[in-house]
Amino acid sequence: METKITKLLGIKHPIIQGGMHYVGFADLAAAVSNAGGLGIITALTQGTPEKLEKEITKCKTLTKKPFGVNLTFLPSLNPPDYEGLVDVIVNQSISVVETAGNNPQKWLPKLQENNIKVIHKCTSVRHALKAQNIGCDAVSVDGFECGGHPGEDDIPNFILLPRAADELTIPFVASGGMADGRSLVAALALGAEGINLGTRFIATQEAPVHDRVKEALLAATELDTKLVMRPLRNTERVLSNAAADRLLEKEAALGANIKFEDIMSEVAGVYPKVMQDGQVDEGVWSCGMVAGLINDLPTVKQLIEKIMRQADSIIVDRLREAS
């Protein structure tokens, strides 16, 4: 299936792996790229330029296909060495960077001077237009269904994607609620050029997370996510667990007086404990509503092949019959 995204990124299938914290390691990224999608290594999980370089080098031993790096810009009193991370990305001849968080404009010239395509994650049409105006090559449009940070507008993809298609001239992919071939065909129909899968890729054999994380996703339904940190205007969709319940109780009790420091025990430094040690109730962790569509643990190759077979069947058989 050829779309503007497959041509832009040099990939076979219009499927991108989300840059997930403590999930986007070389093993998963290489598996996605080898299966014809675009795998993504998460830079902030590595933390330092030296560790990122090591992970990129490892990924190159596992795949000869294109893969990308996620670079999330977060406000911080002690920010990561973004300049060093960008230098590694350039020096390692990475072809695609997925940016997220704050405006990536500062880093665009250096990336694009080195022929690196930039896809910026956006949760609204206005942010997508800003990304287009500053020169991003494509955007990932994240609907309200998505795991992680869905923004503050609460617009689901059935509205957000066609609105983006009405306004944008650069290609975009759909993120949030993407699970299978039905998701891909629907996203294409709504104007996207491909899909970005996050939570769905955690529930694969190659995902480098504890089995208890995968078991939690298999057990979850579409009703088993919660929105936390809304009073701080840093809304995050997470899996329903004991930590999410504790956090929401604090939000209810403290109201408008809540500060980030009040919820540190539920959100700070929890990902290694959850993803690597399997302490799934230790803190809150990102999970999309798409958990309700996850009922197996295939290999990445099996998942992508199934998505493409199902999409092809819908387009060739079902839609043709309907017409």
C-alpha positions in Angstrom: 0.0 0.0 0.0 1.6 3.2 -1.2 0.7 6.5 0.4 2.3 9.9 0.8 3.7 8.7 4.1 5.3 5.5 2.7 6.9 7.5 0.0 8.1 10.2 2.4 9.6 7.8 4.8 10.8 5.1 2.5 8.7 2.3 4.1 6.5 -0.5 2.7 3.4 -0.2 4.9 1.8 3.1 6.3 2.3 2.0 9.9 4.5 3.8 12.4 5.3 2.7 15.9 4.8 5.3 18.6 7.8 6.5 20.6 6.8 5.1 23.9 8.7 5.6 27.2 10.6 2.5 28.2 9.0 0.6 25.3 10.8 2.2 22.3 14.0 0.2 22.4 16.0 -1.2 19.5 14.4 -4.7 19.6 10.9 -3.4 19.0 11.9 -0.7 16.6 13.9 -3.1 14.4 11.0 -5.6 14.5 8.6 -3.0 13.2 10.9 -1.8 10.5 11.7 -5.3 9.4 8.0 -6.0 9.0 7.7 -3.0 6.7 6.6 -0.2 9.1 8.7 2.5 10.8 10.1 1.5 14.1 11.0 4.3 16.6 13.6 4.5 19.4 12.6 6.7 22.3 15.5 9.1 23.0 14.5 10.3 26.5 14.3 6.6 27.6 18.0 6.4 26.8 18.5 9.7 28.6 22.0 10.6 27.4 23.6 11.0 24.0 26.0 8.1 24.7 23.2 5.7 25.6 21.1 6.8 22.6 24.1 6.2 20.3 24.5 2.7 21.7 20.8 1.9 21.2 20.9 3.2 17.6 24.0 1.1 16.9 22.2 -1.9 18.2 19.2 -1.3 16.1 21.4 -1.1 13.0 22.6 -4.6 13.7 19.0 -5.8 13.8 17.6 -4.1 10.7 18.8 -2.6 7.5 15.4 -0.8 7.0 14.7 2.8 7.9 13.9 3.5 11.6 13.4 6.7 13.5 14.0 8.4 16.8 11.4 10.0 19.1 12.5 13.3 20.6 10.1 14.7 23.2 10.8 18.2 24.4 9.6 18.7 28.0 9.8 21.7 30.3 12.3 20.8 33.0 14.5 22.4 35.6 17.2 20.0 34.5 16.5 19.4 30.8 18.2 16.5 29.0 21.1 17.3 26.7 18.9 17.9 23.7 21.8 19.3 21.6 23.8 16.2 22.3 20.8 13.9 21.4 20.3 15.8 18.1 24.0 15.5 17.3 23.8 11.7 17.7 20.7 11.5 15.5 22.5 13.5 12.8 25.8 11.7 13.1 24.1 8.3 13.0 22.3 9.3 9.7 18.8 8.7 11.2 16.3 9.4 8.4 13.2 10.3 10.5 12.6 12.1 13.8 9.3 12.1 15.6 9.1 15.2 17.8 6.6 15.8 20.6 5.9 18.0 23.5 7.1 21.5 22.9 7.7 23.4 19.6 10.6 21.7 17.8 11.4 24.8 15.7 14.8 25.4 17.3 16.0 22.0 16.0 14.4 21.9 12.6 17.2 23.6 10.6 19.9 21.2 11.8 17.7 18.1 11.3 16.5 19.1 7.8 19.9 20.3 6.6 20.9 16.7 7.2 17.9 15.3 5.2 16.1 14.1 8.3 12.3 14.1 7.9 10.4 15.5 10.9 7.0 14.3 12.1 5.5 16.3 14.9 2.9 14.9 17.3 -0.2 17.2 17.6 -3.4 17.0 19.5 -5.3 19.8 17.7 -5.7 21.3 14.3 -4.1 24.6 15.4 -1.0 22.8 16.6 -0.8 20.8 13.4 -1.0 24.0 11.4 1.8 25.5 13.5 3.9 22.5 12.8 3.2 22.8 9.1 4.0 26.5 9.1 7.4 26.1 10.8 8.4 23.5 8.3 7.7 20.0 9.6 7.4 17.4 6.9 4.4 15.6 8.4 2.4 15.5 11.6 0.9 12.7 13.8 -2.7 13.8 14.7 -3.5 12.4 18.1 -7.2 12.0 19.0 -8.8 12.0 22.4 -8.7 8.2 22.4 -4.9 8.0 22.5 -2.8 6.8 25.4 -0.5 9.4 27.0 -1.3 13.1 26.5 -4.4 13.8 24.4 -4.3 17.6 24.9 -7.1 19.6 26.5 -9.6 19.8 23.7 -11.1 16.3 24.0 -11.7 15.9 20.2 -11.9 12.3 19.0 -10.5 11.1 15.8 -13.7 10.9 13.8 -13.8 14.7 14.0 -10.2 15.6 14.4 -8.9 13.7 11.4 -11.2 15.2 8.7 -10.7 18.6 10.3 -6.9 18.1 9.9 -7.5 17.0 6.3 -9.5 20.1 5.6 -6.7 22.4 6.8 -3.3 20.7 6.2 -1.3 20.5 3.0 1.4 18.2 4.5 0.7 14.5 5.1 -0.4 13.3 8.5 -0.9 10.0 10.2 -3.7 9.1 12.7 -2.8 8.2 16.2 -5.2 7.1 19.0 -7.5 4.1 18.8 -5.5 2.5 16.0 -5.4 -1.3 16.2 -6.1 -3.2 13.0 -6.9 -3.1 9.3 -10.3 -1.4 10.1 -8.4 1.4 11.8 -6.1 1.8 8.8 -8.9 2.0 6.2 -11.0 4.3 8.4 -8.0 6.6 8.9 -7.3 6.7 5.2 -11.0 7.5 4.5 -10.8 10.4 7.0 -7.8 11.9 5.2 -4.8 10.4 7.0 -1.9 8.8 5.0 -1.2 6.1 7.6 -1.5 5.2 11.2 0.6 5.4 14.4 0.3 2.5 16.8 1.3 2.8 20.4 -0.5 0.7 22.9 -1.2 -2.1 20.3 2.6 -2.5 19.8 3.1 -3.0 23.6 1.0 -6.2 23.3 3.4 -8.0 21.0 6.0 -10.6 21.6 8.9 -8.3 20.8 7.8 -5.5 23.1 10.6 -5.2 25.7 8.2 -5.0 28.7 7.3 -7.3 31.6 4.7 -10.0 30.9 2.5 -8.5 33.6 2.2 -5.3 31.5 1.1 -7.3 28.5 -1.3 -9.3 30.7 -2.9 -6.1 32.0 -3.5 -4.9 28.4 -5.1 -8.3 27.5 -7.4 -8.0 30.5 -8.4 -4.4 29.9 -11.5 -3.2 28.0 -12.2 0.1 26.4 -13.6 1.2 29.7 -10.4 0.6 31.6 -8.5 3.9 31.1 -8.7 7.1 33.2 -7.7 10.7 32.6 -5.4 12.1 35.3 -3.7 15.4 35.8 -6.6 17.4 34.3 -6.4 20.1 37.0 -2.8 20.7 36.1 -3.7 21.0 32.4 -1.3 18.1 31.7 -4.0 15.5 31.0 -2.8 12.0 30.5 -4.8 8.9 29.6 -3.6 5.9 31.7 -4.6 2.4 32.5 -7.0 2.1 35.4 -5.1 0.8 38.3 -4.5 1.4 42.0 -2.1 4.3 41.4 -4.6 6.1 39.1 -7.3 5.7 41.8 -4.9 7.2 44.4 -4.0 10.1 42.1 -7.6 10.9 41.3 -8.5 10.9 45.0 -5.7 13.5 45.6 -7.1 15.6 42.8 -10.6 15.5 44.3 -9.4 16.3 47.7 -7.0 19.1 46.8 -9.0 20.6 44.0 -7.6 23.8 42.4 -4.8 23.8 45.0 -3.1 20.6 43.7 0.5 20.9 42.6 2.7 18.4 40.7 4.6 17.8 44.0 1.4 16.3 45.5 1.3 13.5 42.9 5.0 12.8 42.5 4.7 9.3 44.0 2.3 8.2 41.3 4.0 9.8 38.3 7.7 10.4 38.9 10.2 7.7 37.8 7.6 4.9 37.7 8.1 3.6 34.1 11.2 1.4 34.9 9.2 -0.2 37.8 6.2 -0.8 35.6 7.6 -1.7 32.2 10.7 -3.5 33.3 9.9 -4.9 36.8 6.2 -5.5 36.2 4.9 -3.5 39.2 1.8 -2.5 37.2 0.2 -0.7 40.2 3.3 1.2 41.3 2.4 4.3 39.3 0.3 5.6 36.4 1.3 4.5 32.9 0.0 5.5 29.5 -2.6 3.3 27.8 -5.1 4.1 25.1 -8.7 3.2 24.8 -7.6 0.8 22.1 -6.9 -1.7 24.9 -10.5 -2.8 24.3 -9.4 -4.1 20.9 -6.4 -6.1 22.1 -7.0 -9.8 22.6 -3.8 -11.5 21.5 0.0 -11.2 21.7 1.3 -11.7 18.1 4.8 -11.1 16.8 5.2 -7.7 15.3 5.4 -9.3 11.8 2.2 -11.2 12.4 0.4 -8.0 13.6 1.4 -5.9 10.7 0.7 -8.6 8.1 -2.8 -9.1 9.7 -3.4 -5.3 9.5 -2.5 -5.2 5.9 -4.5 -8.3 5.0 -7.6 -7.0 6.7 -7.2 -3.5 5.2 -6.9 -5.1 1.7 -9.9 -7.3 2.3 -12.0 -4.3 3.4 -11.0 -2.2 0.4 -11.2 -4.9 -2.3 -14.1 -6.9 -1.1 -16.4 -5.2 1.4 -16.3 -1.7 0.0 -16.5 -2.9 -3.6 -19.6 -4.9 -2.7 -21.1 -1.9 -1.0 -20.7 0.2 -4.1 
